[in-house]
Amino acid sequence: MIFEYFSFALKNIKHRRLRSFLTVLGVIIGIAAVVALISLASGLKEAITGQFSALSIDILTIENKGAGFGPPGSTSVKKLTENDLEIVENVNGVEIVVSRLIRVSNVKFDKKISFEFITNIPEDNEKRRFIYDSFNLKAKKGRLLDGNDKSKVILGSHIAEDHLKNIDIGNKIIINGKDFEVVGILKQSGAITINNAIFILEEDMKSILNIDDEIDLIVLKVENKGEILNVVEEIERKLRDDRNLDIGEEDFSVQTPIQRLEGVNNILNIINLIVIGIATISLLIGGIGITNVMYTSVLERTKEIGIMKAVGAKNYDILMIFLIESGLLGLIGGIIGVAIGLVMAYGVIGIAGKFASDLISLKISISYPLLAISILFAFLIGTISGIIPAFQASRLKVVEALRK
């Protein structure tokens, strides 16, 4: 019997194809928006998470609060210095401390000049291993730098593949007027900043860029992960005392990867809620459209309802036919909306990927439970929207229906 209800409802929808399509347009738009934007947001969330995956949870990063946009430390009111580095090194619970330099410099290769991020590799063996291990730096071609590799560089994967095309091990590049030999090309990393950086020894970097006492970042590892919050508090206290600052007036920040990631995730979650809210409004509008059309359908098919009742159809049969028909309208809208949403998401990624590949590795994260829930929700919206018209149709009197 249920199959017959569905069959009858499908025939009625096919008979009014254009009207049915226009009816479910609001549902299609709402579901497409949900699927496309949440898939994109989830993919963006995974990509950003990958940016932080290079660091362990026991790694702290210290930087000054900037006054604008640019590489870390480049827009700070007050720079970090070697004095700050010594203060951090003397904090109880700190295992190893490394200064980080991140600057933009002109790079020449094969008669072409570009501006690339340059970052330092410490000469000290222990600190160098810490950087390699913490950021999971591995050579795809060639090797990593050692402490004696003066005037040599290793390249991030995007630098080698996209920025300095056709470059290979043994080639020479010119950084800020000085020759450097490429000894290694890194494997692609989840952190886009690593993929887009050129790594050179710290003394070489200070020499070619005339860096004296400035530090852009301080990266450190704590001895005990369980004491990380205590270490953060002690570092903040000592830096405040050295800079004569009160609590709340800090011109620096001490952060863990988890703190950074939580902040980004909170923003993305808010965006998802806004998207869901907008899509819900569209779905409600679609539901109203289905209700309106089902009312019209009841009026148009009053005589047909009377004939069905005259030949033995019960109120329940009429109710089920109209409920299933309205539910199918929502289901069809949901399926079309999911398909359009996926196409939109892939289209946006295809376009954005051409312009943002150097900034972040964009991708789509398809959640099959999300797709199933979206389609089910659309079906429920359609069904709920048809309850009142279906109930009205089922209560029609045979004689009154046949007269119309």
C-alpha positions as CSV (number, residue, x, y, z in Angstrom):
1,M,0.0,0.0,0.0
2,I,2.8,2.4,0.9
3,F,4.3,1.8,-2.6
4,E,1.0,2.7,-4.2
5,Y,0.9,6.0,-2.2
6,F,4.4,6.9,-3.4
7,S,3.6,5.9,-7.0
8,F,0.4,8.0,-7.0
9,A,2.3,11.0,-5.5
10,L,5.1,10.8,-8.0
11,K,2.6,10.8,-10.9
12,N,1.0,14.0,-9.5
13,I,4.4,15.6,-9.2
14,K,5.4,14.6,-12.8
15,H,2.1,16.0,-14.1
16,R,3.0,19.4,-12.6
17,R,6.7,19.4,-13.3
18,L,7.3,23.2,-13.7
19,R,5.1,24.0,-10.7
20,S,6.8,21.3,-8.6
21,F,10.3,22.6,-9.5
22,L,9.4,26.2,-8.7
23,T,7.8,25.0,-5.4
24,V,11.0,23.3,-4.2
25,L,13.3,26.1,-5.4
26,G,13.6,27.5,-1.8
27,V,14.5,24.1,-0.5
28,I,17.1,23.6,-3.2
29,I,18.7,27.0,-2.4
30,G,18.7,26.3,1.3
31,I,20.2,22.8,1.0
32,A,22.7,23.9,-1.6
33,A,23.9,26.7,0.6
34,V,24.3,24.4,3.6
35,V,26.2,21.7,1.7
36,A,28.4,24.1,-0.2
37,L,29.4,26.4,2.6
38,I,29.7,23.8,5.3
39,S,31.8,21.6,3.0
40,L,34.0,24.6,2.2
41,A,34.2,25.7,5.8
42,S,35.1,22.1,7.0
43,G,37.8,21.9,4.3
44,L,39.2,25.3,5.4
45,K,39.1,24.1,9.0
46,E,41.2,21.0,8.1
47,A,43.6,23.1,6.0
48,I,44.1,25.6,8.9
49,T,44.5,22.7,11.4
50,G,47.2,21.4,9.1
51,Q,49.0,24.7,9.6
52,F,49.3,23.9,13.3
53,S,50.0,20.2,13.0
54,A,53.7,20.8,12.4
55,L,54.0,21.9,16.1
56,S,53.6,19.6,19.1
57,I,51.4,20.6,22.1
58,D,54.5,21.2,24.3
59,I,55.8,23.9,22.0
60,L,55.3,27.5,22.9
61,T,55.7,30.5,20.6
62,I,56.5,34.0,21.9
63,E,56.0,37.1,19.7
64,N,55.3,40.7,20.2
65,K,51.8,42.0,19.6
66,G,51.9,43.6,16.1
67,A,50.6,46.9,14.9
68,G,49.6,45.8,11.4
69,F,49.9,43.1,8.8
70,G,53.1,41.4,7.8
71,P,55.5,38.6,8.9
72,P,55.7,37.8,12.6
73,G,57.6,40.6,14.4
74,S,57.8,42.8,11.3
75,T,55.1,45.3,12.5
76,S,55.6,45.1,16.3
77,V,55.8,48.2,18.4
78,K,58.8,46.7,20.2
79,K,60.9,43.8,18.8
80,L,62.0,40.8,20.7
81,T,65.7,40.8,21.4
82,E,68.5,38.5,22.6
83,N,67.8,39.8,26.1
84,D,64.3,38.3,25.9
85,L,65.8,35.1,24.6
86,E,68.1,34.9,27.7
87,I,65.2,35.6,30.1
88,V,63.2,32.7,28.5
89,E,66.2,30.3,28.6
90,N,66.5,30.9,32.4
91,V,62.8,30.0,33.1
92,N,62.4,26.8,35.1
93,G,60.7,24.0,33.1
94,V,62.1,25.2,29.7
95,E,64.0,22.5,27.9
96,I,65.2,24.3,24.7
97,V,64.8,27.7,23.3
98,V,65.3,28.8,19.6
99,S,65.2,32.2,18.1
100,R,63.3,32.5,14.8
101,L,63.8,35.0,12.0
102,I,61.2,35.4,9.2
103,R,61.8,38.1,6.6
104,V,60.9,38.8,3.0
105,S,63.8,39.2,0.6
106,N,64.4,39.4,-3.2
107,V,65.5,36.2,-4.8
108,K,66.9,35.9,-8.3
109,F,67.0,32.6,-10.3
110,D,67.2,32.1,-14.0
111,K,67.1,35.8,-14.7
112,K,63.8,36.2,-12.8
113,I,63.4,38.1,-9.5
114,S,60.8,37.4,-6.9
115,F,60.2,38.2,-3.3
116,E,60.2,35.2,-1.0
117,F,60.0,34.4,2.7
118,I,63.4,33.6,4.2
119,T,63.8,31.9,7.6
120,N,66.7,30.8,9.7
121,I,68.2,27.4,10.6
122,P,70.4,27.4,13.8
123,E,74.0,26.4,13.5
124,D,73.8,24.7,16.9
125,N,73.2,20.9,16.4
126,E,70.7,20.5,19.2
127,K,68.6,23.6,18.2
128,R,68.8,22.6,14.6
129,R,67.4,19.1,15.3
130,F,64.7,20.7,17.4
131,I,63.6,22.8,14.5
132,Y,63.7,19.8,12.1
133,D,61.8,17.6,14.4
134,S,59.2,20.1,15.7
135,F,58.3,21.2,12.2
136,N,58.7,17.7,10.7
137,L,61.1,19.0,8.0
138,K,62.1,16.2,5.6
139,A,64.0,16.4,2.4
140,K,62.3,15.2,-0.8
141,K,65.4,15.8,-2.8
142,G,68.9,16.4,-1.6
143,R,69.4,16.9,2.1
144,L,68.8,19.2,5.1
145,L,71.3,21.8,6.2
146,D,74.0,21.0,8.7
147,G,75.8,23.5,10.9
148,N,78.6,24.1,8.4
149,D,76.5,24.7,5.3
150,K,77.5,28.4,4.8
151,S,76.0,29.9,1.7
152,K,73.6,27.0,1.1
153,V,69.8,26.8,1.2
154,I,66.9,24.3,1.3
155,L,63.6,25.2,-0.4
156,G,60.0,24.6,0.6
157,S,58.0,22.5,-1.9
158,H,56.0,25.4,-3.3
159,I,59.1,27.5,-3.7
160,A,60.7,24.8,-5.8
161,E,57.6,23.8,-7.8
162,D,55.8,27.1,-8.4
163,H,58.0,30.1,-7.6
164,L,61.4,29.1,-8.8
165,K,60.3,26.6,-11.5
166,N,62.8,24.1,-13.0
167,I,65.2,24.6,-10.0
168,D,67.1,21.6,-8.8
169,I,69.8,20.5,-6.4
170,G,73.1,22.2,-7.1
171,N,71.5,25.3,-8.8
172,K,72.5,28.7,-7.6
173,I,70.1,31.4,-6.4
174,I,70.9,35.0,-5.4
175,I,69.3,36.2,-2.2
176,N,69.7,40.0,-1.6
177,G,72.8,40.1,-3.8
178,K,74.6,37.0,-2.4
179,D,75.0,33.6,-4.1
180,F,73.5,30.5,-2.4
181,E,73.6,26.8,-3.5
182,V,70.4,24.7,-3.3
183,V,71.3,21.5,-1.4
184,G,67.7,20.3,-0.6
185,I,64.1,20.5,-1.5
186,L,61.6,19.7,1.3
187,K,58.7,17.4,1.2
188,Q,55.3,19.1,1.1
189,S,54.1,20.0,4.6
190,G,50.7,20.6,6.2
191,A,52.0,24.1,7.1
192,I,51.8,26.3,4.1
193,T,54.4,28.7,5.7
194,I,57.0,25.9,5.4
195,N,56.1,25.1,1.8
196,N,56.6,28.8,0.9
197,A,59.9,29.5,2.7
198,I,63.6,29.4,1.9
199,F,65.8,28.1,4.8
200,I,69.3,29.3,5.4
201,L,71.7,29.3,8.3
202,E,71.1,31.9,10.9
203,E,74.4,33.7,10.5
204,D,74.0,33.9,6.7
205,M,70.6,35.4,7.2
206,K,71.7,38.0,9.7
207,S,74.6,38.9,7.4
208,I,72.7,39.4,4.1
209,L,69.7,41.2,5.8
210,N,71.7,43.2,8.3
211,I,69.9,41.8,11.3
212,D,71.6,42.6,14.6
213,D,69.8,42.1,17.9
214,E,66.2,41.6,16.6
215,I,64.2,38.4,16.9
216,D,60.9,37.8,15.2
217,L,59.8,34.8,17.2
218,I,61.0,32.7,20.1
219,V,60.1,29.0,19.9
220,L,60.6,26.8,23.0
221,K,59.9,23.3,24.3
222,V,58.9,22.7,27.8
223,E,60.3,19.8,29.8
224,N,56.9,18.6,31.2
225,K,53.7,18.9,29.1
226,G,51.7,18.9,32.3
227,E,53.5,22.0,33.5
228,I,53.0,24.0,30.3
229,L,50.6,26.6,31.9
230,N,52.9,27.2,34.8
231,V,55.8,27.8,32.4
232,V,53.6,30.2,30.4
233,E,52.8,32.2,33.5
234,E,56.4,32.3,34.6
235,I,57.6,33.5,31.1
236,E,54.9,36.2,31.1
237,R,55.8,37.3,34.6
238,K,59.6,37.6,33.9
239,L,59.0,39.4,30.6
240,R,56.6,41.9,32.2
241,D,59.1,42.6,35.0
242,D,61.9,43.2,32.5
243,R,59.7,45.5,30.4
244,N,58.2,47.2,33.5
245,L,54.7,46.2,32.4
246,D,51.6,45.5,34.6
247,I,49.3,42.6,34.1
248,G,47.0,43.2,31.1
249,E,49.5,45.7,29.5
250,E,51.7,43.0,27.8
251,D,53.1,44.0,24.4
252,F,54.0,40.4,23.7
253,S,52.1,37.1,23.7
254,V,52.9,33.5,24.7
255,Q,50.8,31.0,22.8
256,T,50.5,27.3,22.3
257,P,49.4,25.8,19.0
258,I,46.2,24.6,20.8
259,Q,45.3,28.2,21.8
260,R,45.8,29.5,18.2
261,L,43.8,26.6,16.8
262,E,41.0,27.1,19.2
263,G,40.7,30.8,18.2
264,V,40.5,29.9,14.5
265,N,38.0,27.1,15.2
266,N,35.8,29.5,17.2
267,I,35.6,31.9,14.2
268,L,34.9,29.0,11.8
269,N,32.2,27.7,14.0
270,I,30.5,31.1,14.2
271,I,30.6,31.3,10.4
272,N,29.0,27.8,10.2
273,L,26.2,28.9,12.5
274,I,25.5,32.0,10.4
275,V,25.4,29.8,7.3
276,I,23.0,27.4,8.9
277,G,20.8,30.3,10.0
278,I,20.7,31.8,6.5
279,A,20.0,28.4,5.0
280,T,17.3,27.7,7.6
281,I,15.4,30.8,6.5
282,S,15.6,29.7,2.9
283,L,14.3,26.3,3.9
284,L,11.4,27.8,5.8
285,I,10.5,29.9,2.8
286,G,10.7,26.7,0.7
287,G,8.4,25.0,3.2
288,I,5.9,27.8,3.0
289,G,6.0,27.4,-0.8
290,I,5.2,23.7,-0.5
291,T,2.3,24.5,1.9
292,N,0.9,27.0,-0.6
293,V,1.1,24.6,-3.5
294,M,-0.4,21.8,-1.6
295,Y,-3.3,24.0,-0.6
296,T,-3.7,24.8,-4.3
297,S,-3.5,21.2,-5.2
298,V,-6.3,20.3,-2.8
299,L,-8.5,22.9,-4.3
300,E,-7.7,21.7,-7.9
301,R,-8.2,18.0,-7.0
302,T,-11.3,18.3,-4.8
303,K,-13.4,16.4,-7.3
304,E,-10.7,13.8,-7.7
305,I,-10.6,13.4,-3.9
306,G,-14.4,12.9,-3.9
307,I,-14.2,10.2,-6.6
308,M,-11.5,8.4,-4.6
309,K,-13.6,8.5,-1.5
310,A,-16.7,7.3,-3.5
311,V,-14.8,4.2,-4.6
312,G,-13.7,3.3,-1.1
313,A,-10.7,5.5,-0.2
314,K,-10.5,6.3,3.5
315,N,-9.5,9.6,5.2
316,Y,-6.2,7.9,6.1
317,D,-5.5,7.1,2.4
318,I,-6.1,10.7,1.3
319,L,-4.0,12.0,4.2
320,M,-1.1,9.7,3.3
321,I,-1.2,10.5,-0.5
322,F,-0.9,14.3,0.2
323,L,1.6,13.9,3.0
324,I,3.9,11.7,0.8
325,E,3.5,14.1,-2.1
326,S,4.6,17.1,0.0
327,G,7.4,15.0,1.5
328,L,8.6,14.0,-2.0
329,L,8.7,17.6,-3.0
330,G,11.0,18.3,-0.1
331,L,13.1,15.1,-0.9
332,I,13.5,16.0,-4.5
333,G,14.5,19.6,-3.5
334,G,17.0,18.1,-1.0
335,I,18.6,15.8,-3.5
336,I,18.9,18.5,-6.2
337,G,20.2,20.9,-3.5
338,V,22.9,18.5,-2.4
339,A,24.1,18.0,-6.0
340,I,24.1,21.7,-6.7
341,G,25.9,22.4,-3.4
342,L,28.7,19.9,-4.2
343,V,29.1,21.4,-7.7
344,M,29.3,24.9,-6.2
345,A,31.8,23.8,-3.6
346,Y,34.1,22.2,-6.2
347,G,33.7,25.2,-8.4
348,V,34.7,27.6,-5.7
349,I,37.7,25.5,-4.8
350,G,38.8,25.3,-8.4
351,I,38.7,29.1,-8.7
352,A,40.1,29.9,-5.3
353,G,42.8,27.3,-5.6
354,K,44.3,29.2,-8.6
355,F,44.7,32.4,-6.5
356,A,45.3,31.1,-3.0
357,S,47.5,28.0,-3.5
358,D,50.5,29.9,-2.1
359,L,48.6,31.0,1.0
360,I,46.7,27.8,2.0
361,S,46.0,24.4,0.7
362,L,42.3,24.6,0.1
363,K,40.2,21.5,-0.3
364,I,36.7,20.2,0.3
365,S,35.7,18.1,3.2
366,I,32.6,16.1,2.3
367,S,30.6,14.8,5.2
368,Y,28.3,12.0,4.1
369,P,26.3,12.2,7.3
370,L,25.8,15.9,6.5
371,L,24.5,15.0,3.0
372,A,22.2,12.4,4.4
373,I,20.9,14.7,7.2
374,S,20.4,17.5,4.7
375,I,18.3,15.3,2.4
376,L,16.3,13.9,5.4
377,F,15.8,17.4,6.8
378,A,14.4,18.5,3.4
379,F,12.1,15.6,3.4
380,L,10.8,16.4,6.9
381,I,10.4,20.1,5.9
382,G,8.2,19.0,2.9
383,T,6.2,16.5,5.0
384,I,5.6,19.0,7.8
385,S,4.6,21.7,5.3
386,G,2.0,19.4,3.8
387,I,0.3,18.3,7.1
388,I,-2.4,21.0,7.2
389,P,-3.3,20.7,3.5
390,A,-3.3,17.0,3.7
391,F,-5.5,17.0,6.8
392,Q,-7.9,19.4,5.0
393,A,-8.1,17.1,2.0
394,S,-8.7,14.0,4.1
395,R,-11.7,15.7,5.8
396,L,-13.5,16.6,2.7
397,K,-17.1,15.2,2.4
398,V,-17.7,13.0,-0.6
399,V,-20.9,14.8,-1.7
400,E,-19.4,18.3,-1.3
401,A,-16.2,17.2,-3.1
402,L,-18.2,15.7,-6.1
403,R,-20.2,18.9,-6.5
404,K,-17.1,21.1,-7.1
